[in-house]
Amino acid sequence: MIRFVVPAVPVAQPRQRHRVINAGGRTYAHNYTPAKDPVNVFKAAVQLCFHRAYAGPPLTGPLRLECVFIFPRPKSKVWKTKPMPRVPHTGKPDRDNLLKSLQDALNGLAYRDDSQIFDGVTSKWIAAGDEPPHVEVFITEETHGAT
């Protein structure tokens, strides 16, 4: 199992932008993510933390991916005398877009391709009172022939 924590505010994969390119008498559609989008910094942090946790080659078998996204606690949910446990995060960004940015960041590093991921759990939480925002990642390689 590969386990690591990314000490960053989770960022979802944005929608692709498009532009039309005319080159050599042909017209092409080009999809891209703007270079200054915050998702690029988030992906770099994921890759750095992954490299600190694992130095081997990309995994090649079927994989389970578990992710826990912890968001900053809003000031409206900070109290001086009441306990402040983690609470479910039910607003934007969507869980699937958060997972997409994380999986894209690990493509070619943790695994050959994110299509190898066949199972997993993803959750979004608002941080407990004393907890910083972060992402917890668990990658487990499925043993072949297990029942």
Steps between C-alpha positions, in 0.01 A plus 500: 500500500619849417381765745571871492354834605493813286507809726298722266146623448335253257440639149262350243583447136343790307317465172728496198534819298497488122655694217509455126839481330558545128826337394615382162162564343323281756284597795544329838323524832745525791391418857704635791503603865632855553857503635406728791209284620535399870457134406854500357651595839284237671612229255866594556450466877337157453793385285760628749331326794463180299873498414582536870285195580593270209810476282421192294368459147132558417273220621368277222215300650144578603483766772278632778518874567366653818501877542395725785476867406511735802391859437572805718248564778294813420488771765125446533574153642769602753396501867692573817318266739332231287688204350587535132523151345529436127169548321401386149574752225191511279573808287713564195738374370351170389660181629558361151686812383724488811576136428574582134769755591664256743490205257639713216788615722596137575470374141835356389643526855292277728351299214529476123148631449208587727292238317674248731295632792204266537384579853520763768333738739512877484374732769492877559517649848523838668801494731473454874575810708875438530552330164661660192360435151660202326440187290557146626578247226513119525593289195473122532606253234250215462667162526413281202292195575361633831141412578 
